[in-house]
């Protein structure tokens, strides 16, 4: 990945975390409760006009590692 792209992503993550602090707390909360391989994370999108879409993923070991990295990033700030 281009270093400039990486810097831009880090900046955008910082903005996202400031604008949506509860999301980081949510990730931290679920990871502290013992997220395991095979658990399901579900995301729901709801537009202003009422359209909805739902997606879910069955967590893998890689997903759990990513959640832990995000949790550690949050704790280090």
Backbone bond lengths (Angstrom), bond angles and torsions (degrees), N, CA, C in turn:
res aa  C-N    CA-C-N  psi(-1)  N-CA   C-N-CA  omega(-1)  CA-C   N-CA-C  phi
1 X - - - 1.448 - - 1.521 108.95 -
2 X 1.284 115.22 140.22 1.450 123.57 177.54 1.538 109.40 -62.23
3 X 1.342 118.65 132.07 1.472 120.75 -179.58 1.527 113.33 -57.98
4 X 1.321 117.10 -34.18 1.467 119.77 178.20 1.537 110.42 -66.49
5 X 1.333 116.08 -39.67 1.463 119.83 176.90 1.523 110.22 -63.20
6 X 1.320 116.52 -41.07 1.464 121.07 179.46 1.526 110.74 -62.60
7 X 1.324 116.67 -43.26 1.462 120.44 177.76 1.525 110.96 -62.25
8 X 1.321 116.47 -38.82 1.463 120.36 179.49 1.528 110.09 -66.37
9 X 1.323 117.43 -41.54 1.466 121.22 179.01 1.528 110.31 -63.11
10 X 1.328 117.17 -44.59 1.462 120.87 179.02 1.526 110.03 -59.90
11 X 1.312 117.18 -41.95 1.464 121.29 177.69 1.516 112.04 -63.32
12 X 1.326 116.73 -42.48 1.464 120.78 -179.98 1.526 110.89 -67.35
13 X 1.321 117.34 -38.08 1.465 120.38 177.27 1.527 109.83 -62.90
14 X 1.315 116.53 -40.79 1.462 120.79 178.60 1.525 110.69 -61.38
15 X 1.317 117.14 -44.10 1.467 121.30 178.42 1.525 109.96 -63.90
16 X 1.325 117.08 -45.16 1.464 121.62 179.91 1.530 110.20 -58.62
17 X 1.336 116.56 -44.76 1.461 120.33 -179.02 1.524 111.63 -63.69
18 X 1.335 117.87 -37.11 1.460 120.89 178.54 1.522 111.26 -69.47
19 X 1.331 116.75 -38.00 1.457 120.67 -177.26 1.528 112.92 -80.33
20 X 1.329 116.96 -22.08 1.463 121.44 -176.09 1.528 110.83 -134.87
21 X 1.331 117.72 62.84 1.468 120.08 -174.85 1.527 113.66 -62.75
22 X 1.310 117.86 -28.08 1.465 119.96 -178.97 1.524 111.96 -67.54
23 X 1.333 117.84 -26.49 1.459 119.80 179.56 1.522 110.63 -66.15
24 X 1.315 117.29 -42.96 1.456 121.30 177.19 1.523 111.23 -63.48
25 X 1.337 115.90 -40.60 1.457 119.57 177.65 1.525 110.48 -65.04
26 X 1.319 116.90 -37.14 1.466 121.80 177.31 1.524 110.36 -61.53
27 X 1.334 117.20 -49.94 1.456 120.80 179.46 1.529 111.29 -60.06
28 X 1.317 116.10 -41.60 1.455 120.38 179.06 1.528 110.41 -64.31
29 X 1.311 116.18 -42.87 1.461 121.08 -179.15 1.526 112.11 -62.27
30 X 1.328 116.59 -46.44 1.468 117.80 -178.06 1.518 111.45 -70.57
31 X 1.327 117.00 -32.44 1.460 117.97 -179.69 1.528 110.90 -72.80
32 X 1.330 117.45 -31.63 1.463 120.71 177.90 1.522 111.75 -70.90
33 X 1.330 116.50 -25.44 1.464 119.27 -177.59 1.522 112.14 -83.28
34 X 1.325 117.10 3.87 1.455 120.05 174.66 1.511 114.51 91.96
35 X 1.318 117.23 56.10 1.457 121.43 176.02 1.522 109.17 -61.27
36 X 1.317 115.56 134.96 1.464 119.86 -177.19 1.524 110.94 -127.14
37 X 1.309 114.19 156.99 1.462 121.16 173.70 1.528 107.91 -54.88
38 X 1.333 115.83 133.24 1.456 120.92 179.84 1.522 113.53 97.52
39 X 1.358 117.72 -17.26 1.464 119.97 173.90 1.523 108.28 -64.51
40 X 1.318 116.55 157.02 1.468 120.66 -176.62 1.522 109.87 -114.83
41 X 1.333 115.36 129.51 1.457 122.92 175.09 1.522 106.79 -106.64
42 X 1.333 116.61 125.04 1.463 121.12 -177.04 1.521 109.47 -115.71
43 X 1.326 116.18 139.12 1.460 122.80 179.44 1.525 107.90 -124.69
44 X 1.322 115.12 134.22 1.467 120.13 179.91 1.525 108.57 -120.10
45 X 1.334 115.37 133.54 1.461 122.48 175.69 1.520 107.29 -111.31
46 X 1.326 116.54 132.75 1.469 120.75 177.77 1.522 107.70 -134.81
47 X 1.342 116.61 117.22 1.457 120.39 -178.54 1.529 110.18 -80.39
48 X 1.314 115.64 166.41 1.469 120.51 179.22 1.521 112.14 -61.23
49 X 1.351 116.72 -28.70 1.468 118.90 -179.38 1.532 112.61 -89.22
50 X 1.345 116.82 8.50 1.449 120.81 173.23 1.525 116.48 95.82
51 X 1.337 118.36 -3.75 1.463 119.29 176.93 1.521 109.02 -68.31
52 X 1.314 115.68 142.26 1.455 120.23 -179.94 1.521 111.02 -129.82
53 X 1.318 114.77 149.00 1.455 121.30 174.38 1.525 107.39 -145.26
54 X 1.323 115.89 137.83 1.454 121.19 -178.46 1.524 108.78 -126.17
55 X 1.313 115.84 138.89 1.462 121.34 175.67 1.523 107.73 -136.00
56 X 1.313 115.60 151.70 1.456 117.95 175.22 1.514 109.22 -142.34
57 X 1.318 113.69 155.88 1.461 119.81 176.86 1.524 108.69 -131.02
58 X 1.310 114.78 140.78 1.459 120.52 172.34 1.526 106.12 -86.55
59 X 1.315 115.81 120.12 1.453 120.58 -173.10 1.524 112.63 -66.82
60 X 1.325 114.18 137.23 1.458 122.55 175.92 1.529 108.08 -107.32
61 X 1.303 116.88 173.13 1.465 120.66 175.61 1.528 110.83 -59.20
62 X 1.338 117.48 -37.52 1.470 121.31 178.11 1.524 111.34 -64.63
63 X 1.344 116.90 -40.39 1.467 120.39 178.22 1.521 110.89 -62.43
64 X 1.321 116.44 -42.33 1.457 120.96 -179.97 1.525 110.32 -64.63
65 X 1.320 116.79 -39.69 1.466 120.18 176.26 1.526 110.55 -61.29
66 X 1.330 117.12 -41.62 1.472 121.33 178.17 1.523 110.37 -63.22
67 X 1.325 118.32 -43.92 1.471 121.44 177.45 1.527 110.24 -59.90
68 X 1.326 117.11 -40.80 1.462 120.46 178.87 1.523 111.70 -65.48
69 X 1.324 116.86 -38.57 1.467 120.56 177.21 1.527 109.99 -63.04
70 X 1.339 116.64 -45.05 1.469 120.75 178.60 1.525 110.97 -62.26
71 X 1.328 116.48 -41.27 1.459 120.74 178.34 1.525 110.18 -62.13
72 X 1.334 117.25 -44.05 1.455 121.04 179.69 1.525 111.94 -65.66
73 X 1.328 116.96 -36.68 1.469 120.73 176.94 1.524 109.28 -62.18
74 X 1.324 116.37 -41.38 1.467 121.21 179.80 1.528 110.55 -65.17
75 X 1.338 116.87 -41.48 1.459 121.44 -178.51 1.523 112.37 -69.36
76 X 1.333 117.53 -26.53 1.462 121.22 -177.26 1.519 113.45 -85.80
77 X 1.309 117.71 0.65 1.469 118.60 -179.69 1.501 112.14 -103.80
